[in-house]
Amino acid sequence: MAMNVSSACFSVLSCKKPNRIRAVASEDFATTAALKTDTEDKLKLGGSELKVTRLGIGAWSWGDTSYWNNFQWDDQKLKAAKAAFNGSLDCGITFFDTAEVYGSPLALGAENSETLLGRFIKERENDNPGEEVVVATKFAALPWRFGRQSVISALKDSLNRLGLSSVDLYQLHWPGIWGNEGYIDGLGDAVEQGLVKAVGVSNYSEKRLRDAYERLKKRGIPLASNQVNYSLIYRLPEQNGVKAACDELGVTLIAYSPIAQGALTGKYKPENPPSGPRGRIYTPEFLTKLQPLLIRIKEIGGNYGKTPTQVVLNWLIAQENVVPIPGAKNAAQAKEFVGALGWRLSNEEVDELRSLASEISPVTGFPVEKL
């Protein structure tokens, strides 16, 4: 992704004090969005006490060789991932999302993403003692895992890989074929044992979301979040009741693949589709249909001194109660993401982009969403 060095009032080359630097905002937002303190720039995840930055970083690609990185992982990619981690923190993004299956042998990966994140945290700690890093990871609902204790056992393994005594957010990565009530009970146990600050789910339908919310509520534990595929061109959460249920219940929606795995950045063209498995999703035919929307995104971004990436992330943030977690492979990407904060598209622009995107048939999402 290209860096927007000339972005109004914000340079990705200097990120030490992002909260004191603001881009030119739309007029209706500027009247209500003055400079904010660090605390005000964060939001609580659902009804929990956990506060996160309004945009996080996804670590799905770190160590992965089955979907990302062109099926290879080397020292150069490792250094780039570490630079993404450090660049995010330098710019004030402190929320990182990983999972036990990212980069793991189970997913045909090269190096576990949790292990990498834990290593980056430890190395960063040497030069920045006491710096805040908010860590979210996930439990894989594998068919051979049964009952609440399987959640605690998997969580402890994740903590060992991360080198931490607890994590801030622990999520069920997807609904299980069976045993879901036991998994929810396991999340509650994790909170009560002090192993996590907050708990959430991922890829949960409206019904499963409500069931999980009620089961935890009986124990006085809030369901903090539901992490789902959500972007300008993949709006299933708006259509299947998940977004509305999150808003109703006070559950934060964490949006993964918020830039459609790069398709919304303008980087790819019909003659230059993404490599690897993404090329089978974002085909030349799909990218051809996407061009009118991408042109308009670029035009709108030009009015704000923003890149297409920053525009589509801001579009998600404008939906309220949404925390996008774009994946960052390097420092340039991480720093570009910060430019999505501190300003807001107008309501008319939000509606216009949704209308244009509605003319494009969405790609296939994660199959378990419909279980």
C-alpha positions, 0 to 999 in steps of 0.5 A: 500500500502506498504511504500518503506522505502529503496527507493534510496535517499528518505524515506517516513518517512521524508518528510519536504523538498521533493524538495531537495531530489531526487531519482536516475533518468534514465540517459536520464532524469537526464541530464535535471532534476537537483534540482528544486525550488518549483515554477519549481516543479509545473505546470500551469493548462492549460492556467490558472494562477493556479499552482499545484504540479505535483501530487495531492491527491484525496479525493473520499474515505473520508467519503464515505460508498457506494464504499469505506471503506467497507460500514462503516465510523468511528473515525479510518477512520476519523483519517486516512484521516486526517493523509493522508491530513497532510502527503501529505502537509508534503511531499510537495503535496498541491493539493487536489481534492474533490466533492460535492457528495463525502461522501454526503447523495446523494451518500449514504455517511457518511460524506461529503468529502468537509466538512472533507477537510475544517475541515482538512484545518482549523485545519492545519492552526492553526499550519501552518498559511499561508501554501498553500493548493490548493483545487479543487471541482466539480459541480454535473450535476444533472438532476434537475439543470438548467442554469448558476445560478445552478452552482453558487448556488452549488459552494456557498454551496461547499464553505460553506462546505469547509469554504472557500471564494473561491476555486482554481479549480471548475469543472463540474463533468460530462456532464449533460443530458441537460443544458451543455451550461448553466453550462459552462456559470456558470463556467465563471460567477464563475471566473468573480465573483472571486469565483474560480481561474480556471475552468475545466470539468470532464469525457468530451469527445473530442467533449464536451471538444472542445465545452466547451473550445470554449465557455469559450474562447469567454469570455477570460477564459481558460479551465484549465483541463479535469479530466478523468479516466486514468491509465496504464490499462485504456487508453481510453483518448489516444484512444478516442481523449481526450488526444490529444485534451487536448495537442492541446488546452493546457488543462491539463489532471487530471487523476483519478483512476491512480493506477486503484483503487489499482489494479496496486499496486500489493496489490491484487491477484486472491485469494485476490481481493479487497472488496466491489464494486471494487471486481466486477470490478477487479475480480479474472479472471482480476487479473490473466491476470494482473499478468505478467504486475504487475511482470514487473512493480515490476522488473522495480521498483526494478531498481530504488528502487521504488514501483509498485505504484510509477512506474505506477504514474511515467508512467502517469507523463511521458505522459506529461500534466498529473496530477495524483490524486491517492486517499489516505486513510492514511499517508503511502499511501500519503507519498508513492505517493511522491516517484513517483516524482523527477525521470522518467522512460526511454522512452523504459520502458514507451513504454514497459509497454504500450505494455504489458498493451495493451494485457489486456482488459480494465475494464469498466469506468465511463458510462457518458464518452460516452454520 
